[in-house]
Amino acid sequence: MHSNKKKYFKFLAIVLSICFSYTAVFLYFFFNIEKDFKNNFKNKTTLSFYQKYSPLVNHLRYKPTYYYETEQELLFNFVKNETGRKEILFLGDSWMEQINLTEGNKKHLFESLKSFSKIINGGTASYSPSLIHAQYKILEQDFEIKPEILVIYVDQTDMGDELCRYKNLLNIDDQDKLINVKMETFPLYTEVFNLHEIISFSDIELKNSKKIVQTQKYINYKMMKSFFKVKKRIKSKFNKNINYQKCHWQIIEGYKKKITQEEVEHFILTLNRLFNFLSEKKYIKKVFVVTHPHKSQLEKNNKLINVSNFVDKTSKKFKKIKHINFSKILYLESNFYGDIELIWKKNDPIHLNDKTFKKFLTKITDEVKKFDK
Protein backbone atom coordinates (compact mmCIF):
# COMPACT_ATOMS: atom_id res chain seq x y z
CA MET A 1 0.00 0.00 0.00
CA HIS A 2 2.80 2.37 0.92
CA SER A 3 4.51 1.51 -2.37
CA ASN A 4 1.37 2.39 -4.37
CA LYS A 5 1.05 5.75 -2.61
CA LYS A 6 4.69 6.50 -3.40
CA LYS A 7 4.11 5.73 -7.10
CA TYR A 8 0.95 7.83 -7.10
CA PHE A 9 2.69 10.87 -5.59
CA LYS A 10 5.62 10.43 -7.96
CA PHE A 11 3.25 10.36 -10.95
CA LEU A 12 1.36 13.37 -9.61
CA ALA A 13 4.63 15.27 -9.10
CA ILE A 14 5.64 14.58 -12.71
CA VAL A 15 2.24 15.72 -14.03
CA LEU A 16 2.28 18.88 -11.92
CA SER A 17 5.86 19.60 -12.98
CA ILE A 18 4.90 19.27 -16.66
CA CYS A 19 1.81 21.45 -16.15
CA PHE A 20 3.82 24.10 -14.31
CA SER A 21 6.54 24.11 -16.96
CA TYR A 22 4.03 24.35 -19.80
CA THR A 23 2.13 27.13 -18.02
CA ALA A 24 5.38 29.06 -17.56
CA VAL A 25 6.26 28.60 -21.25
CA PHE A 26 2.73 29.56 -22.34
CA LEU A 27 2.70 32.72 -20.23
CA TYR A 28 6.16 33.73 -21.46
CA PHE A 29 5.11 33.51 -25.12
CA PHE A 30 1.68 35.02 -24.38
CA PHE A 31 3.33 38.24 -23.17
CA ASN A 32 6.18 38.22 -25.73
CA ILE A 33 4.56 36.89 -28.89
CA GLU A 34 4.55 40.34 -30.55
CA LYS A 35 8.35 40.17 -30.86
CA ASP A 36 8.08 37.27 -33.32
CA PHE A 37 5.02 38.74 -35.03
CA LYS A 38 6.57 42.12 -35.81
CA ASN A 39 7.60 41.08 -39.36
CA ASN A 40 4.27 39.48 -40.18
CA PHE A 41 2.27 40.38 -43.28
CA LYS A 42 -0.47 42.67 -42.07
CA ASN A 43 -3.19 41.89 -44.60
CA LYS A 44 -4.69 38.69 -46.00
CA THR A 45 -4.15 39.71 -49.64
CA THR A 46 -0.37 39.92 -49.23
CA LEU A 47 -0.31 36.70 -47.24
CA SER A 48 -2.36 34.93 -49.91
CA PHE A 49 0.04 36.13 -52.63
CA TYR A 50 3.03 34.72 -50.70
CA GLN A 51 1.22 31.47 -49.99
CA LYS A 52 0.49 31.06 -53.70
CA TYR A 53 3.91 31.86 -55.16
CA SER A 54 6.57 31.14 -52.52
CA PRO A 55 6.16 27.34 -52.92
CA LEU A 56 6.85 27.78 -56.65
CA VAL A 57 9.85 30.10 -56.53
CA ASN A 58 11.21 29.68 -52.97
CA HIS A 59 10.84 33.32 -51.91
CA LEU A 60 9.60 36.67 -53.15
CA ARG A 61 10.65 40.22 -52.45
CA TYR A 62 10.23 41.04 -48.79
CA LYS A 63 10.40 44.35 -46.91
CA PRO A 64 11.45 46.26 -50.03
CA THR A 65 13.16 49.59 -49.50
CA TYR A 66 10.95 51.10 -52.19
CA TYR A 67 7.18 51.51 -51.98
CA TYR A 68 5.02 48.99 -53.84
CA GLU A 69 1.39 49.60 -54.74
CA THR A 70 0.16 46.06 -55.50
CA GLU A 71 1.07 42.55 -54.39
CA GLN A 72 2.37 41.65 -57.84
CA GLU A 73 5.26 44.05 -57.23
CA LEU A 74 6.54 41.53 -54.71
CA LEU A 75 7.29 39.44 -57.81
CA PHE A 76 7.97 42.09 -60.47
CA ASN A 77 7.34 45.77 -61.22
CA PHE A 78 6.94 47.96 -64.27
CA VAL A 79 9.53 50.67 -64.83
CA LYS A 80 7.55 51.61 -67.92
CA ASN A 81 4.09 50.35 -68.86
CA GLU A 82 2.68 51.83 -72.04
CA THR A 83 0.40 50.41 -74.72
CA GLY A 84 2.18 47.89 -76.92
CA ARG A 85 3.73 44.44 -76.81
CA LYS A 86 7.44 45.23 -77.16
CA GLU A 87 8.83 44.20 -73.77
CA ILE A 88 12.23 44.03 -72.11
CA LEU A 89 12.56 42.12 -68.84
CA PHE A 90 15.33 42.37 -66.24
CA LEU A 91 15.87 39.39 -63.92
CA GLY A 92 18.47 38.48 -61.32
CA ASP A 93 19.31 39.04 -57.68
CA SER A 94 19.82 42.18 -55.59
CA TRP A 95 21.92 43.69 -58.39
CA MET A 96 18.85 43.91 -60.60
CA GLU A 97 16.59 44.78 -57.67
CA GLN A 98 18.91 47.78 -57.18
CA ILE A 99 17.30 49.33 -60.28
CA ASN A 100 14.29 50.10 -58.10
CA LEU A 101 16.24 51.91 -55.40
CA THR A 102 16.72 55.22 -57.20
CA GLU A 103 14.59 57.23 -59.61
CA GLY A 104 17.80 57.87 -61.58
CA ASN A 105 18.08 54.21 -62.52
CA LYS A 106 14.47 54.06 -63.63
CA LYS A 107 14.83 57.31 -65.58
CA HIS A 108 17.91 55.98 -67.35
CA LEU A 109 16.08 52.85 -68.51
CA PHE A 110 13.07 54.91 -69.57
CA GLU A 111 15.21 57.28 -71.66
CA SER A 112 17.68 54.71 -73.01
CA LEU A 113 15.17 52.06 -74.03
CA LYS A 114 12.59 54.26 -75.75
CA SER A 115 11.68 51.65 -78.35
CA PHE A 116 10.22 49.38 -75.66
CA SER A 117 6.63 49.92 -74.60
CA LYS A 118 7.15 47.93 -71.40
CA ILE A 119 10.25 47.79 -69.18
CA ILE A 120 9.83 45.19 -66.45
CA ASN A 121 12.07 44.45 -63.48
CA GLY A 122 11.83 41.16 -61.61
CA GLY A 123 15.14 41.45 -59.75
CA THR A 124 14.89 39.83 -56.30
CA ALA A 125 17.56 39.28 -53.66
CA SER A 126 19.30 35.87 -53.89
CA TYR A 127 17.62 34.87 -57.14
CA SER A 128 20.09 32.53 -58.84
CA PRO A 129 19.53 30.67 -62.16
CA SER A 130 17.05 28.08 -60.83
CA LEU A 131 14.88 30.72 -59.15
CA ILE A 132 15.06 32.97 -62.23
CA HIS A 133 13.91 29.94 -64.25
CA ALA A 134 10.96 29.29 -61.92
CA GLN A 135 10.11 33.01 -61.75
CA TYR A 136 10.06 33.32 -65.54
CA LYS A 137 7.53 30.49 -65.80
CA ILE A 138 5.22 32.36 -63.42
CA LEU A 139 5.62 35.68 -65.25
CA GLU A 140 4.84 34.04 -68.57
CA GLN A 141 1.93 31.85 -67.44
CA ASP A 142 0.19 34.04 -64.84
CA PHE A 143 1.03 37.57 -66.00
CA GLU A 144 1.43 37.07 -69.78
CA ILE A 145 4.88 38.66 -69.80
CA LYS A 146 6.65 37.72 -73.04
CA PRO A 147 9.75 39.86 -73.53
CA GLU A 148 11.46 40.41 -76.83
CA ILE A 149 14.69 41.11 -74.93
CA LEU A 150 15.69 39.51 -71.64
CA VAL A 151 18.50 40.72 -69.38
CA ILE A 152 19.64 38.28 -66.69
CA TYR A 153 22.21 38.97 -64.00
CA VAL A 154 24.17 35.99 -62.61
CA ASP A 155 26.06 36.86 -59.43
CA GLN A 156 29.22 35.37 -57.96
CA THR A 157 27.19 34.22 -54.93
CA ASP A 158 24.84 32.26 -57.18
CA MET A 159 27.22 29.30 -56.93
CA GLY A 160 26.67 29.20 -53.17
CA ASP A 161 22.94 29.83 -53.48
CA GLU A 162 22.47 26.98 -55.94
CA LEU A 163 24.73 24.51 -54.13
CA CYS A 164 23.77 25.26 -50.53
CA ARG A 165 20.33 26.86 -50.42
CA TYR A 166 18.41 25.46 -53.36
CA LYS A 167 19.90 22.12 -54.44
CA ASN A 168 17.59 20.08 -52.19
CA LEU A 169 14.55 22.15 -53.16
CA LEU A 170 14.53 21.70 -56.93
CA ASN A 171 11.53 19.87 -58.37
CA ILE A 172 12.70 18.29 -61.66
CA ASP A 173 10.59 16.22 -64.06
CA ASP A 174 11.58 13.05 -65.97
CA GLN A 175 12.94 15.13 -68.88
CA ASP A 176 15.27 17.01 -66.51
CA LYS A 177 13.16 20.17 -66.79
CA LEU A 178 12.57 22.43 -63.81
CA ILE A 179 9.02 22.42 -62.41
CA ASN A 180 9.57 24.73 -59.43
CA VAL A 181 11.90 25.58 -56.55
CA LYS A 182 10.16 24.76 -53.29
CA MET A 183 10.12 27.03 -50.28
CA GLU A 184 12.09 25.37 -47.50
CA THR A 185 9.92 24.36 -44.55
CA PHE A 186 11.43 24.73 -41.09
CA PRO A 187 14.89 25.79 -42.39
CA LEU A 188 17.95 25.09 -40.24
CA TYR A 189 19.29 28.55 -40.99
CA THR A 190 16.68 31.23 -40.26
CA GLU A 191 18.47 34.53 -40.85
CA VAL A 192 17.88 34.71 -44.62
CA PHE A 193 14.47 34.37 -46.27
CA ASN A 194 12.85 32.38 -43.49
CA LEU A 195 9.51 32.88 -45.22
CA HIS A 196 8.00 29.66 -43.96
CA GLU A 197 8.04 31.07 -40.44
CA ILE A 198 6.82 34.50 -41.47
CA ILE A 199 3.97 33.00 -43.50
CA SER A 200 3.03 30.63 -40.66
CA PHE A 201 3.06 33.39 -38.04
CA SER A 202 1.11 35.73 -40.32
CA ASP A 203 -1.49 33.03 -40.88
CA ILE A 204 -1.81 32.51 -37.11
CA GLU A 205 -2.20 36.23 -36.42
CA LEU A 206 -4.64 37.02 -39.24
CA LYS A 207 -6.90 34.00 -38.74
CA ASN A 208 -7.12 34.11 -34.95
CA SER A 209 -8.20 37.27 -33.17
CA LYS A 210 -7.84 35.86 -29.64
CA LYS A 211 -4.32 36.06 -28.27
CA ILE A 212 -4.71 32.88 -26.23
CA VAL A 213 -5.40 30.93 -29.46
CA GLN A 214 -2.52 32.65 -31.24
CA THR A 215 -0.17 31.64 -28.43
CA GLN A 216 -1.22 27.98 -28.52
CA LYS A 217 -0.81 27.77 -32.30
CA TYR A 218 2.53 29.57 -32.01
CA ILE A 219 3.76 26.96 -29.51
CA ASN A 220 2.50 24.17 -31.78
CA TYR A 221 4.57 25.64 -34.63
CA LYS A 222 7.68 25.85 -32.46
CA MET A 223 7.29 22.20 -31.45
CA MET A 224 6.89 21.09 -35.08
CA LYS A 225 9.89 23.20 -36.06
CA SER A 226 12.09 21.44 -33.49
CA PHE A 227 10.90 18.03 -34.70
CA PHE A 228 11.60 18.74 -38.37
CA LYS A 229 15.01 20.29 -37.71
CA VAL A 230 16.08 17.11 -35.89
CA LYS A 231 14.64 15.03 -38.74
CA LYS A 232 16.66 17.03 -41.31
CA ARG A 233 19.88 16.52 -39.39
CA ILE A 234 19.26 12.77 -39.25
CA LYS A 235 18.51 12.65 -43.00
CA SER A 236 21.71 14.56 -43.79
CA LYS A 237 23.73 12.16 -41.66
CA PHE A 238 22.43 8.94 -43.19
CA ASN A 239 21.63 9.97 -46.79
CA LYS A 240 24.57 11.22 -48.84
CA ASN A 241 22.24 12.64 -51.50
CA ILE A 242 20.61 14.97 -48.98
CA ASN A 243 22.61 17.72 -47.39
CA TYR A 244 20.70 20.21 -45.26
CA GLN A 245 23.01 22.99 -44.07
CA LYS A 246 22.95 26.25 -42.22
CA CYS A 247 23.71 28.34 -45.29
CA HIS A 248 25.28 31.31 -43.58
CA TRP A 249 27.23 33.92 -45.50
CA GLN A 250 30.65 32.32 -44.99
CA ILE A 251 29.45 29.15 -46.74
CA ILE A 252 27.82 31.04 -49.62
CA GLU A 253 30.96 33.14 -50.14
CA GLY A 254 33.19 30.10 -49.66
CA TYR A 255 32.43 28.68 -53.10
CA LYS A 256 34.53 31.47 -54.60
CA LYS A 257 37.52 29.94 -52.80
CA LYS A 258 36.87 26.24 -53.29
CA ILE A 259 34.48 24.24 -55.42
CA THR A 260 34.57 20.56 -56.41
CA GLN A 261 34.15 19.27 -59.96
CA GLU A 262 30.82 17.73 -58.98
CA GLU A 263 29.64 21.12 -57.69
CA VAL A 264 30.79 22.83 -60.89
CA GLU A 265 28.83 20.30 -62.94
CA HIS A 266 25.68 20.91 -60.90
CA PHE A 267 25.95 24.69 -61.29
CA ILE A 268 26.52 24.40 -65.04
CA LEU A 269 23.51 22.08 -65.20
CA THR A 270 21.33 24.82 -63.69
CA LEU A 271 22.60 27.26 -66.33
CA ASN A 272 21.94 24.78 -69.12
CA ARG A 273 18.39 24.16 -67.90
CA LEU A 274 17.69 27.90 -67.87
CA PHE A 275 19.36 28.65 -71.22
CA ASN A 276 17.63 25.70 -72.93
CA PHE A 277 14.27 26.78 -71.54
CA LEU A 278 14.69 30.37 -72.76
CA SER A 279 16.07 29.36 -76.15
CA GLU A 280 12.84 27.49 -76.87
CA LYS A 281 10.80 30.71 -76.55
CA LYS A 282 10.28 31.89 -80.12
CA TYR A 283 9.19 35.38 -79.05
CA ILE A 284 12.54 36.03 -77.30
CA LYS A 285 14.96 37.54 -79.79
CA LYS A 286 17.97 37.97 -77.47
CA VAL A 287 19.03 37.09 -73.95
CA PHE A 288 21.80 39.19 -72.39
CA VAL A 289 23.44 37.39 -69.46
CA VAL A 290 25.44 39.77 -67.26
CA THR A 291 28.19 38.87 -64.79
CA HIS A 292 30.35 41.17 -62.66
CA PRO A 293 33.27 40.50 -60.30
CA HIS A 294 33.17 41.32 -56.60
CA LYS A 295 35.82 43.54 -55.04
CA SER A 296 37.98 40.61 -53.89
CA GLN A 297 38.09 39.27 -57.45
CA LEU A 298 39.58 42.52 -58.73
CA GLU A 299 42.54 42.39 -56.36
CA LYS A 300 45.91 41.57 -57.93
CA ASN A 301 47.00 37.92 -57.89
CA ASN A 302 43.65 36.72 -56.54
CA LYS A 303 42.95 33.04 -57.17
CA LEU A 304 39.22 33.17 -56.57
CA ILE A 305 36.76 31.20 -58.68
CA ASN A 306 34.80 33.44 -61.04
CA VAL A 307 31.24 32.55 -62.03
CA SER A 308 31.81 34.46 -65.28
CA ASN A 309 33.94 31.57 -66.55
CA PHE A 310 31.10 29.08 -66.11
CA VAL A 311 28.61 31.43 -67.77
CA ASP A 312 31.03 32.13 -70.62
CA LYS A 313 31.58 28.44 -71.29
CA THR A 314 27.87 27.56 -71.14
CA SER A 315 26.42 30.55 -73.02
CA LYS A 316 28.54 29.94 -76.13
CA LYS A 317 26.37 26.92 -76.98
CA PHE A 318 23.25 29.08 -77.35
CA LYS A 319 22.79 31.42 -80.33
CA LYS A 320 20.23 33.65 -78.58
CA ILE A 321 22.48 34.36 -75.61
CA LYS A 322 25.12 37.06 -75.37
CA HIS A 323 27.33 37.24 -72.29
CA ILE A 324 28.15 40.74 -71.03
CA ASN A 325 31.23 39.80 -69.02
CA PHE A 326 32.36 42.68 -66.82
CA SER A 327 35.41 40.71 -65.71
CA LYS A 328 36.68 40.96 -69.29
CA ILE A 329 35.42 44.53 -69.73
CA LEU A 330 37.31 45.72 -66.65
CA TYR A 331 40.42 43.82 -67.73
CA LEU A 332 40.40 45.42 -71.19
CA GLU A 333 39.30 48.85 -69.94
CA SER A 334 41.14 49.28 -66.65
CA ASN A 335 39.76 52.80 -66.22
CA PHE A 336 36.14 51.88 -66.99
CA TYR A 337 34.96 52.90 -63.51
CA GLY A 338 38.04 54.73 -62.28
CA ASP A 339 39.42 53.79 -58.87
CA ILE A 340 37.97 50.34 -58.16
CA GLU A 341 38.40 50.92 -54.41
CA LEU A 342 35.74 53.64 -54.58
CA ILE A 343 33.04 51.94 -56.65
CA TRP A 344 31.39 49.88 -53.89
CA LYS A 345 28.64 50.61 -51.42
CA LYS A 346 29.82 51.54 -47.93
CA ASN A 347 30.86 48.43 -45.99
CA ASP A 348 29.64 46.28 -48.88
CA PRO A 349 32.31 44.85 -51.21
CA ILE A 350 29.86 43.00 -53.46
CA HIS A 351 27.43 45.76 -54.54
CA LEU A 352 28.19 48.86 -56.59
CA ASN A 353 27.36 52.29 -55.19
CA ASP A 354 24.63 54.29 -56.91
CA LYS A 355 27.00 56.35 -59.07
CA THR A 356 28.91 53.32 -60.34
CA PHE A 357 25.75 51.26 -60.80
CA LYS A 358 24.58 53.89 -63.28
CA LYS A 359 27.70 53.20 -65.40
CA PHE A 360 27.09 49.47 -65.07
CA LEU A 361 23.49 49.91 -66.21
CA THR A 362 24.51 52.19 -69.08
CA LYS A 363 26.87 49.55 -70.45
CA ILE A 364 24.04 47.01 -70.45
CA THR A 365 21.56 49.34 -72.18
CA ASP A 366 24.22 50.27 -74.76
CA GLU A 367 24.57 46.58 -75.65
CA VAL A 368 20.79 46.22 -75.88
CA LYS A 369 20.55 49.24 -78.18
CA LYS A 370 23.25 47.85 -80.48
CA PHE A 371 21.14 44.76 -81.02
CA ASP A 372 17.84 46.68 -81.19
CA LYS A 373 18.83 48.98 -84.06
Buried (B, 14 or more C-beta within 10 A) or exposed (E): EEEEEEEEEEEEEEEEEEEEEEEEEBEEBBEEBEEBBEEBBEEEEBBBBBBEBBBBBBBBBBEBEBEEEEBBBBBBBBBBEEEEEBBBBBBBBBBBBBBBBBEEBBEBBBEBBEBBBBBBBBBBBBBBBBBBBBBBBBBBEEEEBBBBBBBBBBBBBBBBBBBBBBBBBBEEEEEEEBEBBBBBBBBBBEEBBBBBBBBBBBBBBBEBEEBEEBBBBBBEBBEEBEEBBEEBEEBBEEEEEEBBBEBEEEBBBBBBEEBEEEBBEBBBBBBBBBBBBBBEBEEBEBBBBBBBBBBBBBEEEEEBBBBBEBBBEBBEEBEBBBBBBBBBBBEEEEEBBEEBEEBBBEEEEBBBEEEBBBEBBEBBBEBBEEEBE
